[in-house]
Amino acid sequence: MRYVGNSIENFSEDDLVLIGSNLPHCWINSPDQKEAASAIVIYFKEDFVDKAWMKSGEFGSIRNLLELSNKGIKFDKALAVELKEKFFELHRLPSLDKLILILKILQELAETTKRHILCEQGFLYELNHTNNERINKVYKYIETNYHKKISLTDISKQVNMSEESFSRFFSKTMKKSFFEFLNEYKINRACKSLIETDKQISEICYASGFESIPFFYRQFKKFKNCQPKGYRMNYQKIFD
């Protein structure tokens, strides 16, 4: 599961994401996942290119890309595979050649239409250490208990807040209510089961923490814009 700001999505091999500064993010392996995930991460200093250069017309596309990264950008797998060897090559290059290759990669990312924004609303709320710890505790609690009934009392106790204070904090931080976030997480867990198993949809519904099949279908339609059966069939068609 990949968290970027208030976005929750499943991730798999060749996941390529560009994330702006102060945008909370983490990639978490499911407890039932046998292989640990690994990644190549490139960090940019704010002034990694001279400011006068960055303001020039030649850097216009890259400048726009980096501004857009404040919302988080996910690039299509085909492009990720195409660029994959260049990321590995960065480890072997001297400093100047490394900078040149990074700029070439950024230019390709800036020019592609094979991408989507992760946080359409934007995510400008800067988390201090305490708030960051609270959000991480929420992530961990959901990951462990999503299949059970989670109440506002349960989750607010985890971060030592009153129910009302927690609701305000979470909505302000994540730009969505706690229960909307929780249901989106459950739907992504259901998606994982739909593509990795042949379990009945009703079984997946209850295993994902939903108590009602009609409610599960409504939430699936809300977050994935299709029904569970259609989601599974579309995934199978891609790999067939």
N, C-alpha and C positions, 0 to 999 in steps of 0.2 A: 504494500500500500504506500502511495506517495502523497505526502501532505505538502502543499505549497500555499501559504496564506490560508484562505478558507476553502481551498480546493482539495478534494479527496479523489484520487483515482488509483486504479490498479496499475502497476508497472510490470514490465517484463524485459527481456533482453533487448539491448540497444535502445534504451530509454535516454533521449537527449533533451535536456531542459536548460534554459538560460534564466537565471534568477537575479533580480536586482538586489541592491543593498537593503538591509533591514526588512527583508521579506522572509518570515519564519518558514522553515522547510525541514523535512526529514523523510527518509525512506526507511520503512520498517518491514522486516521479513515477517510473514505470518508464522505463528507457532508451529503449524504443520508443514512448513517449507523445509525440505531436507537440505538443500544447498544454500549456503550463505551468499548474499549479494556482494559484489565488489564494484568499484567505480573509478573512473578517471575524473578528477575535479580540477578545474582551472580557476584560480582566483585572480580577479583584476583589482588593482588599486584604482582609486577614482581618477588619478592623474597618470595612468599607465601610458598615455600618449599626451604629448605637449598640448596644453589647452588651446593655443593659437591654431595648431594643426587640426584639432578636433572641431573647431568652429569653421574650418574651411569647407568649400563645396565638395572637395574630394572625399571628405569623411561624412558627408551628409547622411548616407544610408546607414552607416555604422552608428552614428550619433542617434538617429531615430530608433534603431534597434535597441540600443542600450537604454533609452528612455522608456521604451515599451516593456523592457525586461522587469520594470518595477511591478508589473502585473503578473510576471511569470510567463514564459513561453515554452510550449511543448512542440518539438519538431517531429515530423512524420518519421516512421521507422526507416523508410527507404532512403531518406536523406541521411539519417544517422549512420546507416550501413555504408553509404557512399563516402562519408567523412571519417569513418572509424579509423582507418590507417593513419590519417593525418594526426589524430589525437595521440596515437601510440608513438608516432614519429617525434612529437614534441619532447619526449623524454631524452632523445638522443642528440638534440641539436644544441649548438652554442647559443648564447643569449640573443644576439642580433637576429640570427636565423629563426630562432624561436618566436621572437616578436613579429617578424615578417609573416611567418606561417599563421600565427594567431590572427593577424589582421586579415589574411586571406580567408581563413575560416569564418570570421565574423562577417566579411563581405558576402560570402555565399549564404550565410544564415540571413543576412539583411535582404538579399534579393529573392529568396524563396517565398512561395505562397503556401508551401507544405508545412503549415504550423497552425496552432491555435492558442488563444490566450487562456491561461488557467484561472485568473481572478478578474473577471470582466468588470467588477465593481471597483477594482483597485484594492490595495491593501496598504494603507499608509500609516497604520497605527504602529508605532515603534514599541517593541516589548522591552521593558527593563528586565533585570535578572529575575525578580520575584514573579512577574507575570509570565515570563518564559517558563519558569519551573511549574507554575500552575497549569499552563497549557499542556506541557509534557505529561503531567500527572493525569490530566483528562484523557490524553491520547492513550496512555498505558491502561487506564481503568477501562476505557471503552474496548480496547483490544482484548482484554482479559474477560470482560463481562457482557459483551454485546449480545450474546445469545440468551441472556437473562433479562428480566424486566428491570430497567434502570430508572429510578425516580430522581427528581430534582434534589430530594433530601440526600440520597445516596451520593450523588456526584458532588454536591456542595460541601459535604463533610470531608471529602478527599482533599479539598484545598482550603479547609478551615474558613469557610465563608457562609454567610446566611444564604438562603435560597434566593431571596430578592437581589442581594448584592452579586451573587454568582451569575444570575440571569442577565443583569445589566452589564457586568464585566465581559461575559462571553459574547453577548450580542455586539457590544462595542468593538471587541477585539477581532472577532471572526466574521463580522458583517452578516451573521445569520444566527438564529436561535440555536440553543443547545440541541433541542429535539430534532430540528431540521438537519443539523450536522450528524446526529446519531443515526437518523434514518438513512442519510446518504451513505454513511459508513456501512450500515447493514446491507444496503443495496449493492455496494461494491463487493462485499463478502459473498452475496448471492451470485453476482456475476462470475466470480472466481469459481464457484461450484458449478455453475452452468457450463463453463467452458472446459473444466478439468474433470468433471464426472458425468455419469449418465443417470444421476439421481432424479427422481420425480420432482416436478416443480413444487408440489405441496410440501415435500420433505425438505427441500431447500429453503422454502419460506419459513418454516418453523425453526430449522437449524440456524437461520440467520437472525433469529430473535424476534420475528413478527408473530403476533398472536392471532392474526386474522388474514386469510387469503385475499379477500377483496381489498383490504388496506394495503397489503403487499403489492398487489397489481397496480393500485393507484400510485403508490410511491415509486414503483419501477418505471411507470409511464412518465412520472414527473421528472425523474433524474436521468433516464436513458432514452426517453422519447420513443419507446417501443415496448412491447410486451416480452416477458421472459422467454417464451418459446421462439419468438422472432429473433431475439438477441442470440440465442444458442444456434439457431439455424444460420444466421448471417455469419457468425464466427466460423462455423463448420464449412460454409461455402468458401470463405477466404482461404482456408488451409487445404480444402479439397482441390 
